[in-house]
Amino acid sequence: MRLYSVPVLALVLILGLALPLRAQSTDPCAAPPSVDSTFTCLFNIFPRSQGSADNPSIGWALAQVVAKNGGSGSIASDGPLVIVNGYGVFVYDGKQASAGKLLDHVLTRNDPATGFVQATALSHIGPALAYLAALKADNSPLFEKLLSDLESRIAHAASQLKLNPDWISKLEAPSWKERPDEINAMMTYGMWMALDYVQRVRAGKVKNFDARSVAEDFYNGGDKRYEVPFNNVMIGTFMLAALNSVQELQMMIANNTDTINWADARVVVHMPIGTNYGAGLTLSTNQLAAALPVLSDGKIGAENILIMPYAVAPCTNVSVITQCPLEVFTSDLDAATYGFYSQTAWLGVYNRTQIARKAFYNVDDIETVLSKQIPGDYPLTSADDIDAFMMRLKYSLINGDQLLSNSVGFWLPGALKANGWDTSTLKIPGVNAGFPKGVKRYPKPKS
C-alpha cells in the first residue's frame, strides 16, 4: 500500500503556493549553509509554532485559513469556546472578531461556601490516619504532636457542627439543601467515629496502631461500636463534593441550549489540579471532561474535547505562569488569550487531525480498543456497592494517571441523568445508600 498519495502531494503544493513569496534578502535560509542550518531551515517551514505573520510556516498559514473559512471538519471554527480548568468551566462566544465574550460559567474550585471544604476535610481524616500510622512505624518525633493536633481539630469542627445545626442552609449548594438531615447525620457520625478512634489511639486502647488497624478497625468498622464503616463516610463526602459541580454544570448546559450551539463547542481542557501532575490527560482519566458528553445529552461529543496540559495562555503581570488568574476567565477574554485558546490551541490541533484524516484516506485506521467498565462506573456499579467505590478510590490513588475525583466522578453524571436530573430523589452512595445489612441510616453517635 502506498502511504503517500496524490492528495498528500496536492495538499503540500497548495499550502506551499498559498505562502507569500519572500525576497532572497529576507530568506531565513540565506545564511552560509551547513548540514545543521539547512535542515533546521527545512524543519522550520512546517510547524505551526515556528510561523508568524512576518515569517509564515505551513502550519501557521493553514491555521489562519481554517480560522477564516470556518474549519476543515464538522465542528465550526466559530462555535462557542469552552475552557475547562482548575477553577471551573467557562463558556465564551466564538463569533467575536477579536475577543471572546463570556456567556456563562460554573466554578468548581475548593470553596467553603459550597460545602466542598467541609466534606473533603472529613474524608481526609481517613488517609490522614494511615499517614499517622506510617509515621508511628517510622518512629517519627512528629507522630505524637500531629496525632494530638488532629484530635484537637476534629473536636473543634465537631463542636461547630453541634452549635450550628442549620449550617447547610447557609451554603451555596442547592443539592445539599434538599437533604440537610441526611448530610448532618453523616457528618456528625463521621466526626464522632474519627474523634473516638483518635482518642482511643492516644489513650493506648488501640492495640498495635498501624496500617492494618486503621484498615480493619476504622475504615471497615471492625469495632462493633461503629455500625457504619468509615468507608461509607469517605465515599459519601466524595459524592457530595462532586454533586454540586455536576448539577450546576448540567443546569448551565440545559439553560443555554436555545442560545448556545453545544454541538460546535470547542472544548479546551487544562486542569493543573492538586499535585498529581500526570493525571487526567485523557477522557478515560478525566472525570470532568468525560462528564460533558453525558451532561449535554450527547450534544458535546468526544471529538469536541481536546485535553491540553500545556495550553496556558499568556497572562499579564505573571512572572511564572502555571495558570492564568481566575479573573482572566470570569470576564470577557482579551484578544491574545482568546486567540491562543481558540486558534493556536484548539483549532491548531483539531485541524491537524482533520487534514491527516483526509490526506491518509487510503491508509487503514487502527481500531482503538475502549477499556471495559470498571468498578465505580455507572451503570456497572449500584449506589449500594460501597466496596466497588472503595476499589475505585484505591485505583485512583495508586495510579498516577488518575484524578482522585475519578473515584466517584464516572458514576455521578450517569446516575443523575438516569434519575431525570433530579438530585432530590437521587440515591447517593455513602449518604443515603450503601449501609450495612440491617442499618437504614447513620446512627446517632455513642455518648
Secondary structure, DSSP 8 states (H G I E B T S, - for coil): --SS-HHHHHHHHHHHHHS----GGG-TT-S---HHHHHHHHHHTS-GGG--SSS--HHHHHHHHHHHHT-SSSS-TTS-EEEEESSEEEEE-TT-SSSB-EEEEEE-S--GGGTHHHHHHHHHHHHHHHHHHHHHHTT-TTHHHHHHHHHHHHHHHHHHHHH-TTGGGGSS-HHHHT-HHHHHHHHHHHHHHHHHHHHHHHTT-STT-SHHHIIIIIIT--STT-SS-HHHHHHHHHHHHHHHHHHHHHHHHHHTTTT--GGG-EEEEE---TT-TT-S-STTT-HHHHHHHHHTTTSS-GGGEEE-TT-----TT-SS-SS--HHHHSS-B-HHHHHIIIIIIIIHHHHHHHHHHHHTTTS-----------TT-TTTS-TT-HHHHHHHHHHHHH-TT--TTHHHHTTHHHHHHHTTT-GGG---BTTTB---TT--S------
